[in-house]
């Protein structure tokens, strides 16, 4: 078995998304296996779980827009004070298996992120941000990928992605990533 070597935070995010789709039964490893030396590789790999569903059904469209609105109100995650600033509030909104890939490409676990957020909220600084370009894709039943652009302090632009799962206790964030957009 070959070891899979991931480079960069985008590769890690794609890997996480593919694993979630695989665990949800939306994709299988077939087609990702080596087909032999004489087989030409596909020109592009497309994950069907990432393809937005057509909203021909008005009920589906209404449900999708409602989910997008609910999740837009929760983003940018960890910057909105309405969700609460106490550790218990933050724990309540995070899935037990939560992880984050920061702008540096480093992976952070749930406890580390909770510790950092607790310190940030204990000593708050002015946090000026603007979010735009929200998109939402249903990955599996009650599991959604939200992507958007965040402008912080009127100068730092990042592309953000979060995976949210709807539970009986409410929305839980499973994964989050921020990638810095370099100036042209």
N, C-alpha and C positions, 0 to 999 in steps of 0.2 A: 504494500500500500504506500503510495506516495504521500509525503507530508505536504499539506497545503500551506503555503507561505503567503500570508496576507501583507500587503504593503499599503500604508496610508489609511487614514480614517475612512475614506470612501469604500475601500475594500472590506473593512470590518463591518461597516453598515450594511453593505450588500450581503455579506455572509450572514449576518444576524437576520436580515429580512428573508433570505432564502431558507434559513433554518426554521423560522417561524412558519413560513408557507409550507415547508415540508412536514413539520409537526402537525399542522392543521390539515394535512392531506391534500393541499392544493396543487402540489407538484411532487414528482417522484425523482429519484436519482437517475432513472433511465434517460438517456439522451445526454447526460453529463458524463457518462462513462467513456473511456477511450474506445474508439470504433476500429482501430487498426491504422497502420501506417499509410494505406492507400486511400483512406477516407478523408476527403477535404473537410476542414472544420466549417461550421456554419458561419456565415458572414457576420451575424450578430446574434447574441443570445438574448432572448426576450422572455421575461418571467410573466406568465399570464396573470399571476396574482397581482402584479403591479399595474396591469392594464385597467383603466377605469371602466366600470360596467356602463353599458348604454342605459340611459334613463328613460326608456320608452314608456315605462309604467309610471304614471303620475304619483302613485303611492311610494314607489321606490325613490323617485326624485325628491319628494317631500321629506321622506325619512333621511335621505342622504344630506339634504340641506340642513335639516335639524341637527344632525350629528356634527356637521361642519361648524354650525353656529355654536353648539355646546363646546366643542373642542377649541374653537377660536377664542372663546372666553377664558380658557385655561392657559392659553399661550400668550406671551412667552412664559413657559413654565419656569418656576423659581424666580420670576421677576414680579409676578402679580401678588400684591399683598392681600387681596380679597380672599385668597385661598387659605390664609392664615400664616403666621410667622413663627409659631411655636413648633418645636420638634414633633410633637404629637400630630399637629396639623399636616406637616410634611410627610410623616410616616404614613398617615392615612391616605394620602394621594399617591403613594408609591407602591408599586407591586413589590412583593418580597424579593423577587429576582431582578429588580431594577439594576441597570448599568448605564453608564454614560461614556461617550467618547468625546473628549474635549477638543478644542480647537488645535491643541498641540498634537493630537493623535493618540494621546494617552487614554487608557481605559480606567474608569473609576467605578468602584462598587457603591452599593447603597449606603453603607455606613459612612464611608468617606464623604460622599456628597451631603449626607445629613449633617455631618460635623461642620463642613464648610458653610453650608447654608445657615446653620445655627449661629455661627460666628458672624456671618454677614448681617443677619437680622438683629443681632445684639448690638452691633455698631453700624447702623444704616448710614449710607452715603446717598447723595443725590443720584438717582438712577433714571436717566433720560433715555427713552427708547421709543421706537416706532416700528410697527410690524406691518407687513404687506404680502401680497402674492400667496395667499393661503390656498392650499390644495389638500384634498382628503381622498384617500383610497382605502376601501375596505379590503383588508388582507384575509380575514377569516371572520366567522360569525363573531360579532361584538369586539373585533380587533381592527383598529384603524391606524394608518400611517398619515400623519399630518406634516406637511412641509410648508415652510414660509421663509421670508427674508426678514432679518432683524437689523435695524440701524440703531447702534448704541452710541450715546454721547455725541450724536450728530456726525460721527466720523468712522466708526468701526462697523463694517457690513459683514454679516454672517448669514449663511444658509443654515437653516435649522430643520431637523427632522425629529419627530417624536412618534413613538408607537404607544397608543392608548388602548386599554381593554376595559370594556364596560362590565362591571360586576354587580352583584346585589347590593354592595356597599357604595356603589358609585363608580366614577371613572378612576382608573389607576394607570399611572404612567409606567411602562415596562422598559422603555429605551429612549434615550435622548442623545442627539449629536449636534454639535455646532461646528461648522467649517468656515474659516475666515475667507472672505472673497478679496483677492489681491486687486489693488487698483490697476487699471490699464495704463 
